[in-house]
Amino acid sequence: MKSWFVAHTHPMKEQLAEKHLREQGFDVYLPRFKKMRRHARKVEEVLTPLFPRYLFVSMELETAHWRCINNTRGISYLLQNDGLPAEVPEQMITVLKEKEASDGLVSVNSLIALVKGDKVRILKGVFKDYLATFETMDANQRVQLLLTFLGRETKVFLPVYVVEAA
């Protein structure tokens, strides 16, 4: 019976590793999501691995030549436990696949661990290091926060990557 295992990749080589593992006949799962990237005054959407430097490989441990994974282009090593590849619970992969949209990408909204009323810290911008209250997140990966500023509660919209749970 096939099980899922985790491979650690070289930096930013997840897609290369995925390609070469598929060519060797392995089933591979590389969950991705759309991320807003700012660079040179431009904002663009890019596909990004949900778990940078990691991907999942499905195989039958007893019959697969799993040691060759460590020599695959893009792979650093297969995570191991007591000399054997470390197994990932099937339920984890199932849950991730259930959170995928019709385009095959994982919805970031489905992974946000914040709920309305949670306290968050702002990491960048004019409100850096301020604490705010999480309200909601929209489809453009922007969070709506309630921020107490100058004695008043004000609604603020910020990119999701500039806040963290407090």
N, C-alpha and C positions, 0 to 999 in steps of 0.2 A: 504494500500500500504506500502511495506517495505521501510525503510529508513536506512541510515548508522549512527552509533553513535561511540564515542570513549571511550575505556576503558583504564585506567591507571593501569599498572601491577606492581607487586613487582619487584625489581631489578633482571634482568636476568631470569625472569619467564614467558616470553612471550609465549614460546612453551607449557609450562604447562597450562597456562591460556587458550590458544587456544584449547588444547585437552579437557579440562573440559567444556568449553563453547560448543564445538561441541557435547559432550556427552549429554548436556542439550537440544540439538536441535537448537542451534543458528547457523546462518551463520556467519563465521568469516573470516576476511581477515588480514593476517599478511605479509605485503610486506617485502621481504628479498633481500639481495645482497651478492655477494662474496667479502670478504675483505681479504687482505693480513695481516697476523698477525705474528709479530716477537716475539719469546720467546725462551730463552735459546739457542741462536745462530741458531735457526731454523726459517725458513719462511714457513708458511703454509696458505692455503686458508681455510677460515671458512665462514659458512653462518651466517650472522648478520642481525638483524632486521633493516629495513630502518629507523624506528622511535623507538629507544630504549625506552622501558617501555610503549609503546602504541600499541594497536591493534584496529581494526575496527569490530564492531558487527552490523549485519543487522537484523532488526526485525520490526514488526508492533507495534508501540508504544501502540496503543489502546488495543491490544489483548495479547501482550507478558507479561510475568511475569518478567519485567526488573529489579525489585528491587533485585531479587535473584543473579544478576550478581555481586553485591557488596560482596556477600558471597561466590563467586566461588574461588577455590584454584588458587593462582597466581594473582588474581585481587586485586588491592588496592581500586579502586572505579571507577564508571562510571562518566565521566565528565558531569556536569549538568549546566543548565542555568535556573534560576527561579524555581528550584525544579523538573525540567524535564530533561531527558537526552539531551545533546547538540548534535544537528544534524549536520552531515557533508554533504556538497553538493555532490550529486551523481556524478557530473562531476569530482570532485577530485579523487574519487575511479576509475572512468572510465579512466582518464588520467594515473593514476598509473598502472592500469592493461594493458593499451596499451603499456607502456614502458617495460613490461615484455618480456623476451626472451622466446624461445621455452621450456626452462627448468623451467619456472615459476619464475625465478629470475628477479628482476628489474636491468636493465643495468645501472651501475653507470655513464657511459659516457652520457647517455641520461639525467642525472640529474645535470651534471656539469654546473654551471651557468657562467663559465668563457668562454670568447671568445678570439680569437686571438688578441693580442695587449693589453689585460688587465694587469694591474700591480698586482703582487703578492708578498707577504712577505714569506721568507723561515723561518720555525719555528725551524728546528733542523739541526745539522751537522756543517761542517766547514763554511758553508755560512749562518749560523744563523743570522737573522735580516737583511740580504741583501734584496734589492728589485730587482725583475727581471720582465721580460715581458713574459706572457704566450703565447706559440706557439700552442701546441696541446697535446692530451693525447692518449696514445696507449692502446692496449687491456690488457696489464698487469698492469693497474692502475699506470702508470708512466707518469708524465708530462714532456714535453719538454719546457724548458725555455731559454730565452736569458738573459744572465747575464753579466753585464759590470764589468769586473775584470781586474785590472792592465791596464786600458785604452783600453781594447779590448772587443768586444762582443763575448761571448763564449756560445755555446749550452751546456746545462746541462740537464741531465735526472734525475729526483727525484721521489720518491713515492708520490702519490697524497696527502697522509696524512701529509706531512711535509710542505705544502704550504697553504696559506690562501689569500683571496683577500685583497689587500692593501687599 
